[in-house]
Amino acid sequence: MTAGAPSTRVGWGFDAHRLDGEPPLMLGGVIVSDTVGVSATSDGDVLAHAVTDALLGACALGDLGEHFPSDDPASREADSMGLLRRAVAMAADAGWQAAHVDATVVAESIRVAPHRAPIIAGLADALSMGEGAVSVKATSTDGLGFVGRGEGLAVVAVLTVVALS
Ligand SMILES: [Zn+2]
């Protein structure tokens, strides 16, 4: 961090994947469906990807695809929560620690609520912060667009980092 720079920053993340792959569907490292899955080069964990991008964005450290390119076999095989942990280490090297995250899963027929507790616990652990600082919400698009047609799902996330002293 540059001397004199603000000690708090916000990052924003977005990710979407097609729902035309093999089950299971992972969100935040937790299996949320055994009947649908995404087609992706990785485990297709849209929640982990959006949160990782929000963290990298808050720290001005580029984006997920830059650090973990999908054509790199190591990235492809890595689980997405593992990539998030690597991004947390990069953020710490740059002088930042996550302090809060609020994510919204946008999906038509995937139920997040029954899995919310383990998802929050996993994100809090990966981000090295308390579960009370992790919010995971869900919404639909009222039948509109690619989400409404069940073709895919998306996640938006906003994340705050504070400077490590
Ligand atoms: Zn993704």
Backbone and ligand atoms as CSV (ligand in chain L), in Angstrom:
chain,resi,resn,atom,element,x,y,z
A,1,MET,N,N,0.837,-1.191,0.000
A,1,MET,CA,C,0.000,0.000,0.000
A,1,MET,C,C,0.876,1.246,0.000
A,2,THR,N,N,0.455,2.250,-0.734
A,2,THR,CA,C,1.186,3.507,-0.802
A,2,THR,C,C,0.943,4.330,0.459
A,3,ALA,N,N,2.003,4.934,0.981
A,3,ALA,CA,C,1.848,5.762,2.172
A,3,ALA,C,C,0.853,6.871,1.905
A,4,GLY,N,N,-0.019,7.110,2.875
A,4,GLY,CA,C,-1.007,8.162,2.734
A,4,GLY,C,C,-2.258,7.743,2.002
A,5,ALA,N,N,-2.267,6.528,1.460
A,5,ALA,CA,C,-3.452,6.053,0.739
A,5,ALA,C,C,-4.537,5.680,1.739
A,6,PRO,N,N,-5.775,5.681,1.308
A,6,PRO,CA,C,-6.857,5.290,2.216
A,6,PRO,C,C,-6.634,3.888,2.774
A,7,SER,N,N,-7.094,3.637,4.008
A,7,SER,CA,C,-6.855,2.351,4.659
A,7,SER,C,C,-7.962,1.351,4.415
A,8,THR,N,N,-8.996,1.743,3.674
A,8,THR,CA,C,-10.088,0.846,3.333
A,8,THR,C,C,-10.385,0.958,1.848
A,9,ARG,N,N,-10.676,-0.166,1.234
A,9,ARG,CA,C,-11.050,-0.158,-0.177
A,9,ARG,C,C,-12.167,-1.155,-0.420
A,10,VAL,N,N,-12.859,-0.945,-1.525
A,10,VAL,CA,C,-13.957,-1.820,-1.923
A,10,VAL,C,C,-13.652,-2.402,-3.298
A,11,GLY,N,N,-13.964,-3.688,-3.462
A,11,GLY,CA,C,-13.822,-4.325,-4.775
A,11,GLY,C,C,-15.137,-4.968,-5.174
A,12,TRP,N,N,-15.327,-5.076,-6.465
A,12,TRP,CA,C,-16.579,-5.624,-7.002
A,12,TRP,C,C,-16.254,-6.798,-7.903
A,13,GLY,N,N,-17.044,-7.849,-7.797
A,13,GLY,CA,C,-16.790,-9.025,-8.629
A,13,GLY,C,C,-18.061,-9.529,-9.283
A,14,PHE,N,N,-17.897,-10.111,-10.452
A,14,PHE,CA,C,-19.030,-10.696,-11.180
A,14,PHE,C,C,-18.551,-11.960,-11.865
A,15,ASP,N,N,-19.408,-12.971,-11.893
A,15,ASP,CA,C,-19.096,-14.161,-12.675
A,15,ASP,C,C,-20.400,-14.836,-13.080
A,16,ALA,N,N,-20.368,-15.520,-14.203
A,16,ALA,CA,C,-21.531,-16.279,-14.677
A,16,ALA,C,C,-21.024,-17.512,-15.402
A,17,HIS,N,N,-21.784,-18.585,-15.301
A,17,HIS,CA,C,-21.449,-19.815,-16.035
A,17,HIS,C,C,-22.696,-20.445,-16.600
A,18,ARG,N,N,-22.503,-21.232,-17.664
A,18,ARG,CA,C,-23.611,-21.969,-18.276
A,18,ARG,C,C,-23.992,-23.159,-17.405
A,19,LEU,N,N,-25.287,-23.379,-17.289
A,19,LEU,CA,C,-25.786,-24.524,-16.508
A,19,LEU,C,C,-26.040,-25.702,-17.438
A,20,ASP,N,N,-25.019,-26.094,-18.193
A,20,ASP,CA,C,-25.216,-27.211,-19.118
A,20,ASP,C,C,-24.113,-28.257,-18.966
A,21,GLY,N,N,-23.555,-28.315,-17.754
A,21,GLY,CA,C,-22.472,-29.269,-17.510
A,21,GLY,C,C,-22.917,-30.417,-16.617
A,22,GLU,N,N,-21.931,-31.174,-16.215
A,22,GLU,CA,C,-22.196,-32.321,-15.349
A,22,GLU,C,C,-22.364,-31.853,-13.904
A,23,PRO,N,N,-23.304,-32.447,-13.165
A,23,PRO,CA,C,-23.391,-32.184,-11.723
A,23,PRO,C,C,-22.097,-32.662,-11.048
A,24,PRO,N,N,-21.810,-32.267,-9.835
A,24,PRO,CA,C,-22.627,-31.371,-9.005
A,24,PRO,C,C,-22.346,-29.901,-9.304
A,25,LEU,N,N,-23.166,-29.047,-8.729
A,25,LEU,CA,C,-22.953,-27.602,-8.785
A,25,LEU,C,C,-22.341,-27.149,-7.469
A,26,MET,N,N,-21.201,-26.444,-7.583
A,26,MET,CA,C,-20.497,-25.961,-6.393
A,26,MET,C,C,-20.718,-24.463,-6.232
A,27,LEU,N,N,-20.990,-24.046,-5.019
A,27,LEU,CA,C,-21.039,-22.611,-4.691
A,27,LEU,C,C,-20.261,-22.405,-3.397
A,28,GLY,N,N,-19.188,-21.640,-3.457
A,28,GLY,CA,C,-18.386,-21.401,-2.260
A,28,GLY,C,C,-17.812,-22.678,-1.686
A,29,GLY,N,N,-17.483,-23.623,-2.568
A,29,GLY,CA,C,-16.881,-24.874,-2.129
A,29,GLY,C,C,-17.872,-25.891,-1.600
A,30,VAL,N,N,-19.170,-25.578,-1.669
A,30,VAL,CA,C,-20.208,-26.467,-1.135
A,30,VAL,C,C,-21.063,-26.972,-2.301
A,31,ILE,N,N,-21.376,-28.257,-2.304
A,31,ILE,CA,C,-22.268,-28.812,-3.326
A,31,ILE,C,C,-23.692,-28.352,-3.028
A,32,VAL,N,N,-24.282,-27.613,-3.976
A,32,VAL,CA,C,-25.647,-27.109,-3.770
A,32,VAL,C,C,-26.661,-27.817,-4.661
A,33,SER,N,N,-26.188,-28.608,-5.636
A,33,SER,CA,C,-27.118,-29.382,-6.462
A,33,SER,C,C,-26.415,-30.614,-7.003
A,34,ASP,N,N,-27.123,-31.729,-6.932
A,34,ASP,CA,C,-26.633,-32.973,-7.528
A,34,ASP,C,C,-27.298,-33.250,-8.869
A,35,THR,N,N,-28.161,-32.334,-9.304
A,35,THR,CA,C,-28.920,-32.574,-10.545
A,35,THR,C,C,-28.495,-31.660,-11.690
A,36,VAL,N,N,-27.859,-30.521,-11.388
A,36,VAL,CA,C,-27.372,-29.632,-12.443
A,36,VAL,C,C,-25.905,-29.302,-12.173
A,37,GLY,N,N,-25.236,-28.823,-13.219
A,37,GLY,CA,C,-23.842,-28.423,-13.078
A,37,GLY,C,C,-23.482,-27.440,-14.173
A,38,VAL,N,N,-22.350,-26.792,-14.019
A,38,VAL,CA,C,-21.935,-25.808,-15.016
A,38,VAL,C,C,-20.893,-26.408,-15.940
A,39,SER,N,N,-20.822,-25.864,-17.146
A,39,SER,CA,C,-19.731,-26.218,-18.038
A,39,SER,C,C,-18.650,-25.165,-17.858
A,40,ALA,N,N,-17.508,-25.593,-17.383
A,40,ALA,CA,C,-16.415,-24.661,-17.121
A,40,ALA,C,C,-15.124,-25.443,-17.179
A,41,THR,N,N,-14.021,-24.719,-17.379
A,41,THR,CA,C,-12.735,-25.395,-17.418
A,41,THR,C,C,-12.261,-25.760,-16.010
A,42,SER,N,N,-12.814,-25.060,-14.996
A,42,SER,CA,C,-12.463,-25.381,-13.613
A,42,SER,C,C,-13.661,-26.085,-12.986
A,43,ASP,N,N,-13.766,-26.015,-11.662
A,43,ASP,CA,C,-14.959,-26.566,-11.016
A,43,ASP,C,C,-16.167,-25.640,-11.188
A,44,GLY,N,N,-15.954,-24.490,-11.842
A,44,GLY,CA,C,-17.068,-23.609,-12.182
A,44,GLY,C,C,-17.785,-23.005,-10.997
A,45,ASP,N,N,-17.051,-22.781,-9.920
A,45,ASP,CA,C,-17.651,-22.244,-8.693
A,45,ASP,C,C,-17.827,-20.729,-8.851
A,46,VAL,N,N,-19.000,-20.320,-9.335
A,46,VAL,CA,C,-19.224,-18.903,-9.649
A,46,VAL,C,C,-19.090,-18.013,-8.421
A,47,LEU,N,N,-19.501,-18.522,-7.271
A,47,LEU,CA,C,-19.406,-17.704,-6.051
A,47,LEU,C,C,-17.942,-17.475,-5.679
A,48,ALA,N,N,-17.158,-18.540,-5.678
A,48,ALA,CA,C,-15.730,-18.391,-5.370
A,48,ALA,C,C,-15.056,-17.463,-6.383
A,49,HIS,N,N,-15.427,-17.593,-7.659
A,49,HIS,CA,C,-14.808,-16.755,-8.694
A,49,HIS,C,C,-15.151,-15.275,-8.501
A,50,ALA,N,N,-16.424,-14.979,-8.221
A,50,ALA,CA,C,-16.828,-13.582,-8.056
A,50,ALA,C,C,-16.174,-12.964,-6.822
A,51,VAL,N,N,-16.099,-13.735,-5.734
A,51,VAL,CA,C,-15.477,-13.210,-4.510
A,51,VAL,C,C,-13.979,-12.997,-4.729
A,52,THR,N,N,-13.335,-13.920,-5.436
A,52,THR,CA,C,-11.903,-13.773,-5.715
A,52,THR,C,C,-11.658,-12.528,-6.559
A,53,ASP,N,N,-12.499,-12.315,-7.577
A,53,ASP,CA,C,-12.333,-11.123,-8.408
A,53,ASP,C,C,-12.572,-9.844,-7.602
A,54,ALA,N,N,-13.533,-9.870,-6.691
A,54,ALA,CA,C,-13.786,-8.702,-5.842
A,54,ALA,C,C,-12.583,-8.407,-4.954
A,55,LEU,N,N,-11.979,-9.469,-4.417
A,55,LEU,CA,C,-10.793,-9.286,-3.567
A,55,LEU,C,C,-9.627,-8.727,-4.381
A,56,LEU,N,N,-9.372,-9.332,-5.538
A,56,LEU,CA,C,-8.279,-8.838,-6.384
A,56,LEU,C,C,-8.548,-7.391,-6.796
A,57,GLY,N,N,-9.817,-7.085,-7.090
A,57,GLY,CA,C,-10.171,-5.729,-7.491
A,57,GLY,C,C,-9.945,-4.724,-6.375
A,58,ALA,N,N,-10.334,-5.084,-5.164
A,58,ALA,CA,C,-10.148,-4.183,-4.030
A,58,ALA,C,C,-8.671,-3.848,-3.833
A,59,CYS,N,N,-7.819,-4.825,-4.129
A,59,CYS,CA,C,-6.375,-4.642,-3.937
A,59,CYS,C,C,-5.692,-4.142,-5.209
A,60,ALA,N,N,-6.467,-3.911,-6.279
A,60,ALA,CA,C,-5.918,-3.497,-7.579
A,60,ALA,C,C,-4.834,-4.471,-8.036
A,61,LEU,N,N,-5.153,-5.752,-7.935
A,61,LEU,CA,C,-4.186,-6.803,-8.276
A,61,LEU,C,C,-4.589,-7.565,-9.540
A,62,GLY,N,N,-5.364,-6.935,-10.402
A,62,GLY,CA,C,-5.747,-7.619,-11.635
A,62,GLY,C,C,-6.994,-8.460,-11.452
A,63,ASP,N,N,-7.123,-9.495,-12.263
A,63,ASP,CA,C,-8.323,-10.325,-12.163
A,63,ASP,C,C,-7.986,-11.814,-12.153
A,64,LEU,N,N,-9.032,-12.589,-11.944
A,64,LEU,CA,C,-8.895,-14.044,-11.791
A,64,LEU,C,C,-8.221,-14.677,-13.003
A,65,GLY,N,N,-8.695,-14.291,-14.202
A,65,GLY,CA,C,-8.167,-14.891,-15.423
A,65,GLY,C,C,-6.699,-14.590,-15.659
A,66,GLU,N,N,-6.261,-13.448,-15.129
A,66,GLU,CA,C,-4.863,-13.054,-15.292
A,66,GLU,C,C,-3.941,-13.925,-14.429
A,67,HIS,N,N,-4.369,-14.168,-13.201
A,67,HIS,CA,C,-3.517,-14.923,-12.276
A,67,HIS,C,C,-3.683,-16.433,-12.415
A,68,PHE,N,N,-4.884,-16.849,-12.799
A,68,PHE,CA,C,-5.168,-18.281,-12.888
A,68,PHE,C,C,-5.800,-18.571,-14.244
A,69,PRO,N,N,-5.036,-18.433,-15.337
A,69,PRO,CA,C,-5.619,-18.587,-16.673
A,69,PRO,C,C,-6.202,-19.979,-16.879
A,70,SER,N,N,-7.356,-20.010,-17.559
A,70,SER,CA,C,-8.058,-21.279,-17.709
A,70,SER,C,C,-7.339,-22.232,-18.660
A,71,ASP,N,N,-6.364,-21.705,-19.444
A,71,ASP,CA,C,-5.611,-22.611,-20.314
A,71,ASP,C,C,-4.371,-23.170,-19.608
A,72,ASP,N,N,-4.208,-22.799,-18.326
A,72,ASP,CA,C,-3.104,-23.336,-17.533
A,72,ASP,C,C,-3.617,-24.569,-16.778
A,73,PRO,N,N,-3.063,-25.755,-17.065
A,73,PRO,CA,C,-3.561,-26.970,-16.408
A,73,PRO,C,C,-3.597,-26.866,-14.889
A,74,ALA,N,N,-2.639,-26.143,-14.307
A,74,ALA,CA,C,-2.606,-26.016,-12.844
A,74,ALA,C,C,-3.834,-25.274,-12.339
A,75,SER,N,N,-4.248,-24.233,-13.072
A,75,SER,CA,C,-5.446,-23.491,-12.675
A,75,SER,C,C,-6.685,-24.324,-12.895
A,76,ARG,N,N,-6.670,-25.066,-14.002
A,76,ARG,CA,C,-7.849,-25.831,-14.377
A,76,ARG,C,C,-8.156,-26.895,-13.333
A,77,GLU,N,N,-7.097,-27.491,-12.807
A,77,GLU,CA,C,-7.299,-28.585,-11.855
A,77,GLU,C,C,-7.507,-28.094,-10.433
A,78,ALA,N,N,-7.079,-26.848,-10.178
A,78,ALA,CA,C,-7.201,-26.345,-8.812
A,78,ALA,C,C,-8.669,-26.118,-8.470
A,79,ASP,N,N,-9.031,-26.370,-7.212
A,79,ASP,CA,C,-10.395,-26.045,-6.829
A,79,ASP,C,C,-10.473,-24.543,-6.587
A,80,SER,N,N,-11.636,-23.984,-6.854
A,80,SER,CA,C,-11.770,-22.529,-6.860
A,80,SER,C,C,-11.594,-21.922,-5.474
A,81,MET,N,N,-11.960,-22.632,-4.423
A,81,MET,CA,C,-11.713,-22.102,-3.085
A,81,MET,C,C,-10.211,-22.058,-2.809
A,82,GLY,N,N,-9.465,-22.982,-3.403
A,82,GLY,CA,C,-8.006,-22.939,-3.297
A,82,GLY,C,C,-7.439,-21.706,-3.986
A,83,LEU,N,N,-8.022,-21.359,-5.135
A,83,LEU,CA,C,-7.589,-20.140,-5.829
A,83,LEU,C,C,-7.914,-18.910,-4.988
A,84,LEU,N,N,-9.077,-18.927,-4.325
A,84,LEU,CA,C,-9.421,-17.806,-3.443
A,84,LEU,C,C,-8.372,-17.669,-2.336
A,85,ARG,N,N,-7.967,-18.804,-1.772
A,85,ARG,CA,C,-6.952,-18.748,-0.710
A,85,ARG,C,C,-5.632,-18.189,-1.240
A,86,ARG,N,N,-5.304,-18.529,-2.474
A,86,ARG,CA,C,-4.073,-17.980,-3.060
A,86,ARG,C,C,-4.202,-16.473,-3.262
A,87,ALA,N,N,-5.394,-16.021,-3.645
A,87,ALA,CA,C,-5.627,-14.588,-3.802
A,87,ALA,C,C,-5.555,-13.873,-2.450
A,88,VAL,N,N,-6.027,-14.532,-1.398
A,88,VAL,CA,C,-5.940,-13.955,-0.048
A,88,VAL,C,C,-4.469,-13.757,0.333
A,89,ALA,N,N,-3.628,-14.725,-0.017
A,89,ALA,CA,C,-2.193,-14.607,0.268
A,89,ALA,C,C,-1.574,-13.475,-0.547
A,90,MET,N,N,-1.984,-13.332,-1.803
A,90,MET,CA,C,-1.482,-12.232,-2.637
A,90,MET,C,C,-1.896,-10.886,-2.057
A,91,ALA,N,N,-3.150,-10.816,-1.575
A,91,ALA,CA,C,-3.642,-9.574,-0.970
A,91,ALA,C,C,-2.813,-9.234,0.268
A,92,ALA,N,N,-2.521,-10.255,1.076
A,92,ALA,CA,C,-1.724,-10.019,2.288
A,92,ALA,C,C,-0.327,-9.526,1.928
A,93,ASP,N,N,0.255,-10.100,0.881
A,93,ASP,CA,C,1.574,-9.645,0.427
A,93,ASP,C,C,1.536,-8.175,0.009
A,94,ALA,N,N,0.374,-7.757,-0.514
A,94,ALA,CA,C,0.216,-6.366,-0.954
A,94,ALA,C,C,-0.236,-5.452,0.182
A,95,GLY,N,N,-0.444,-6.038,1.397
A,95,GLY,CA,C,-0.772,-5.218,2.566
A,95,GLY,C,C,-2.247,-5.103,2.888
A,96,TRP,N,N,-3.054,-6.038,2.377
A,96,TRP,CA,C,-4.497,-5.942,2.581
A,96,TRP,C,C,-5.076,-7.208,3.197
A,97,GLN,N,N,-6.136,-7.015,3.990
A,97,GLN,CA,C,-6.886,-8.110,4.601
A,97,GLN,C,C,-8.374,-7.864,4.358
A,98,ALA,N,N,-9.080,-8.897,3.899
A,98,ALA,CA,C,-10.521,-8.763,3.693
A,98,ALA,C,C,-11.211,-8.510,5.028
A,99,ALA,N,N,-12.219,-7.647,5.003
A,99,ALA,CA,C,-12.934,-7.305,6.234
A,99,ALA,C,C,-14.422,-7.597,6.138
A,100,HIS,N,N,-14.926,-7.764,4.933
A,100,HIS,CA,C,-16.371,-7.943,4.750
A,100,HIS,C,C,-16.615,-8.359,3.307
A,101,VAL,N,N,-17.602,-9.218,3.110
A,101,VAL,CA,C,-18.031,-9.537,1.742
A,101,VAL,C,C,-19.533,-9.723,1.734
A,102,ASP,N,N,-20.156,-9.243,0.681
A,102,ASP,CA,C,-21.597,-9.422,0.479
A,102,ASP,C,C,-21.783,-9.912,-0.948
A,103,ALA,N,N,-22.300,-11.126,-1.090
A,103,ALA,CA,C,-22.460,-11.729,-2.419
A,103,ALA,C,C,-23.921,-12.074,-2.655
A,104,THR,N,N,-24.358,-11.934,-3.894
A,104,THR,CA,C,-25.714,-12.329,-4.275
A,104,THR,C,C,-25.641,-13.350,-5.401
A,105,VAL,N,N,-26.217,-14.509,-5.154
A,105,VAL,CA,C,-26.323,-15.555,-6.172
A,105,VAL,C,C,-27.599,-15.291,-6.957
A,106,VAL,N,N,-27.471,-15.166,-8.275
A,106,VAL,CA,C,-28.617,-14.898,-9.140
A,106,VAL,C,C,-28.900,-16.171,-9.929
A,107,ALA,N,N,-29.963,-16.868,-9.562
A,107,ALA,CA,C,-30.265,-18.159,-10.179
A,107,ALA,C,C,-31.766,-18.396,-10.107
A,108,GLU,N,N,-32.270,-19.192,-11.041
A,108,GLU,CA,C,-33.716,-19.386,-11.111
A,108,GLU,C,C,-34.204,-20.494,-10.179
A,109,SER,N,N,-33.513,-21.616,-10.183
A,109,SER,CA,C,-34.085,-22.765,-9.474
A,109,SER,C,C,-33.107,-23.420,-8.502
A,110,ILE,N,N,-32.001,-22.740,-8.219
A,110,ILE,CA,C,-31.031,-23.302,-7.285
A,110,ILE,C,C,-31.280,-22.724,-5.901
A,111,ARG,N,N,-31.457,-23.612,-4.945
A,111,ARG,CA,C,-31.766,-23.146,-3.597
A,111,ARG,C,C,-30.472,-22.972,-2.816
A,112,VAL,N,N,-30.241,-21.754,-2.391
A,112,VAL,CA,C,-29.021,-21.423,-1.657
A,112,VAL,C,C,-29.245,-21.541,-0.153
A,113,ALA,N,N,-30.424,-21.169,0.296
A,113,ALA,CA,C,-30.678,-21.067,1.738
A,113,ALA,C,C,-30.295,-22.326,2.524
A,114,PRO,N,N,-30.630,-23.537,2.046
A,114,PRO,CA,C,-30.274,-24.722,2.842
A,114,PRO,C,C,-28.764,-24.915,2.998
A,115,HIS,N,N,-27.982,-24.248,2.148
A,115,HIS,CA,C,-26.528,-24.435,2.155
A,115,HIS,C,C,-25.792,-23.191,2.654
A,116,ARG,N,N,-26.559,-22.196,3.080
A,116,ARG,CA,C,-25.951,-20.907,3.404
A,116,ARG,C,C,-24.916,-21.014,4.520
A,117,ALA,N,N,-25.218,-21.764,5.574
A,117,ALA,CA,C,-24.312,-21.822,6.728
A,117,ALA,C,C,-22.937,-22.393,6.353
A,118,PRO,N,N,-22.875,-23.562,5.682
A,118,PRO,CA,C,-21.538,-24.050,5.316
A,118,PRO,C,C,-20.837,-23.176,4.278
A,119,ILE,N,N,-21.603,-22.535,3.396
A,119,ILE,CA,C,-20.975,-21.630,2.422
A,119,ILE,C,C,-20.315,-20.466,3.151
A,120,ILE,N,N,-21.042,-19.876,4.097
A,120,ILE,CA,C,-20.504,-18.740,4.855
A,120,ILE,C,C,-19.288,-19.175,5.663
A,121,ALA,N,N,-19.378,-20.346,6.283
A,121,ALA,CA,C,-18.242,-20.825,7.087
A,121,ALA,C,C,-17.004,-21.006,6.215
A,122,GLY,N,N,-17.189,-21.550,5.013
A,122,GLY,CA,C,-16.057,-21.781,4.121
A,122,GLY,C,C,-15.447,-20.493,3.610
A,123,LEU,N,N,-16.298,-19.536,3.250
A,123,LEU,CA,C,-15.782,-18.248,2.768
A,123,LEU,C,C,-15.052,-17.507,3.888
A,124,ALA,N,N,-15.634,-17.535,5.097
A,124,ALA,CA,C,-14.997,-16.853,6.229
A,124,ALA,C,C,-13.625,-17.451,6.510
A,125,ASP,N,N,-13.535,-18.776,6.434
A,125,ASP,CA,C,-12.254,-19.442,6.679
A,125,ASP,C,C,-11.243,-19.067,5.601
A,126,ALA,N,N,-11.673,-19.109,4.334
A,126,ALA,CA,C,-10.755,-18.797,3.238
A,126,ALA,C,C,-10.275,-17.353,3.311
A,127,LEU,N,N,-11.166,-16.471,3.741
A,127,LEU,CA,C,-10.841,-15.038,3.770
A,127,LEU,C,C,-10.228,-14.618,5.107
A,128,SER,N,N,-10.074,-15.554,6.041
A,128,SER,CA,C,-9.503,-15.276,7.367
A,128,SER,C,C,-10.255,-14.162,8.084
A,129,MET,N,N,-11.560,-14.294,8.122
A,129,MET,CA,C,-12.341,-13.315,8.863
A,129,MET,C,C,-13.558,-13.993,9.474
A,130,GLY,N,N,-14.251,-13.275,10.343
A,130,GLY,CA,C,-15.374,-13.856,11.058
A,130,GLY,C,C,-16.567,-14.111,10.162
A,131,GLU,N,N,-17.371,-15.121,10.540
A,131,GLU,CA,C,-18.560,-15.442,9.746
A,131,GLU,C,C,-19.569,-14.294,9.740
A,132,GLY,N,N,-19.538,-13.463,10.771
A,132,GLY,CA,C,-20.454,-12.332,10.827
A,132,GLY,C,C,-20.166,-11.269,9.787
A,133,ALA,N,N,-19.005,-11.378,9.135
A,133,ALA,CA,C,-18.626,-10.411,8.097
A,133,ALA,C,C,-18.901,-10.944,6.694
A,134,VAL,N,N,-19.552,-12.122,6.624
A,134,VAL,CA,C,-19.827,-12.750,5.330
A,134,VAL,C,C,-21.333,-12.806,5.109
A,135,SER,N,N,-21.778,-12.239,4.012
A,135,SER,CA,C,-23.195,-12.281,3.646
A,135,SER,C,C,-23.337,-12.981,2.304
A,136,VAL,N,N,-24.209,-13.966,2.245
A,136,VAL,CA,C,-24.494,-14.659,0.982
A,136,VAL,C,C,-26.009,-14.644,0.787
A,137,LYS,N,N,-26.432,-13.940,-0.232
A,137,LYS,CA,C,-27.858,-13.791,-0.506
A,137,LYS,C,C,-28.193,-14.501,-1.820
A,138,ALA,N,N,-29.487,-14.633,-2.094
A,138,ALA,CA,C,-29.909,-15.261,-3.337
A,138,ALA,C,C,-31.116,-14.531,-3.877
A,139,THR,N,N,-31.190,-14.477,-5.195
A,139,THR,CA,C,-32.355,-13.895,-5.837
A,139,THR,C,C,-32.548,-14.556,-7.190
A,140,SER,N,N,-33.706,-14.319,-7.793
A,140,SER,CA,C,-33.947,-14.792,-9.156
A,140,SER,C,C,-34.128,-13.554,-10.038
A,141,THR,N,N,-34.413,-13.778,-11.309
A,141,THR,CA,C,-34.664,-12.636,-12.195
A,141,THR,C,C,-36.117,-12.615,-12.658
A,142,ASP,N,N,-36.988,-13.281,-11.878
A,142,ASP,CA,C,-38.408,-13.297,-12.214
A,142,ASP,C,C,-38.638,-13.860,-13.612
A,143,GLY,N,N,-37.840,-14.860,-13.971
A,143,GLY,CA,C,-38.007,-15.526,-15.259
A,143,GLY,C,C,-37.333,-14.835,-16.431
A,144,LEU,N,N,-36.672,-13.717,-16.182
A,144,LEU,CA,C,-36.085,-12.945,-17.282
A,144,LEU,C,C,-34.665,-13.399,-17.612
A,145,GLY,N,N,-34.329,-13.334,-18.906
A,145,GLY,CA,C,-32.947,-13.488,-19.343
A,145,GLY,C,C,-32.400,-14.899,-19.221
A,146,PHE,N,N,-31.076,-15.018,-19.355
A,146,PHE,CA,C,-30.454,-16.351,-19.345
A,146,PHE,C,C,-30.623,-17.050,-18.007
A,147,VAL,N,N,-30.666,-16.261,-16.938
A,147,VAL,CA,C,-30.898,-16.859,-15.618
A,147,VAL,C,C,-32.323,-17.390,-15.531
A,148,GLY,N,N,-33.255,-16.588,-15.981
A,148,GLY,CA,C,-34.661,-16.969,-15.896
A,148,GLY,C,C,-34.984,-18.197,-16.719
A,149,ARG,N,N,-34.282,-18.344,-17.856
A,149,ARG,CA,C,-34.503,-19.507,-18.712
A,149,ARG,C,C,-33.759,-20.742,-18.200
A,150,GLY,N,N,-33.004,-20.568,-17.119
A,150,GLY,CA,C,-32.270,-21.694,-16.550
A,150,GLY,C,C,-31.030,-22.056,-17.336
A,151,GLU,N,N,-30.574,-21.150,-18.204
A,151,GLU,CA,C,-29.390,-21.427,-19.021
A,151,GLU,C,C,-28.089,-21.239,-18.245
A,152,GLY,N,N,-28.159,-20.491,-17.164
A,152,GLY,CA,C,-26.944,-20.235,-16.405
A,152,GLY,C,C,-27.266,-19.589,-15.076
A,153,LEU,N,N,-26.209,-19.313,-14.334
A,153,LEU,CA,C,-26.369,-18.585,-13.077
A,153,LEU,C,C,-25.223,-17.601,-12.952
A,154,ALA,N,N,-25.403,-16.620,-12.096
A,154,ALA,CA,C,-24.405,-15.566,-11.936
A,154,ALA,C,C,-24.271,-15.218,-10.466
A,155,VAL,N,N,-23.160,-14.587,-10.143
A,155,VAL,CA,C,-22.939,-14.075,-8.791
A,155,VAL,C,C,-22.330,-12.688,-8.902
A,156,VAL,N,N,-22.848,-11.771,-8.112
A,156,VAL,CA,C,-22.198,-10.477,-7.935
A,156,VAL,C,C,-21.729,-10.403,-6.483
A,157,ALA,N,N,-20.583,-9.762,-6.285
A,157,ALA,CA,C,-20.031,-9.681,-4.929
A,157,ALA,C,C,-19.355,-8.332,-4.721
A,158,VAL,N,N,-19.508,-7.813,-3.534
A,158,VAL,CA,C,-18.764,-6.610,-3.140
A,158,VAL,C,C,-17.985,-6.965,-1.873
A,159,LEU,N,N,-16.748,-6.531,-1.826
A,159,LEU,CA,C,-15.842,-6.952,-0.751
A,159,LEU,C,C,-15.011,-5.757,-0.296
A,160,THR,N,N,-14.861,-5.645,0.999
A,160,THR,CA,C,-14.061,-4.577,1.591
A,160,THR,C,C,-12.739,-5.127,2.103
A,161,VAL,N,N,-11.673,-4.393,1.869
A,161,VAL,CA,C,-10.393,-4.765,2.481
A,161,VAL,C,C,-9.920,-3.603,3.349
A,162,VAL,N,N,-9.153,-3.961,4.369
A,162,VAL,CA,C,-8.526,-2.946,5.219
A,162,VAL,C,C,-7.019,-3.159,5.151
A,163,ALA,N,N,-6.291,-2.076,5.331
A,163,ALA,CA,C,-4.833,-2.146,5.276
A,163,ALA,C,C,-4.299,-2.870,6.504
A,164,LEU,N,N,-3.365,-3.788,6.273
A,164,LEU,CA,C,-2.682,-4.446,7.377
A,164,LEU,C,C,-1.701,-3.443,7.956
A,165,SER,N,N,-1.701,-3.316,9.268
A,165,SER,CA,C,-0.783,-2.340,9.863
A,165,SER,C,C,0.574,-2.963,10.080
L,1,ZN,ZN,ZN,-16.078,-18.525,-13.192
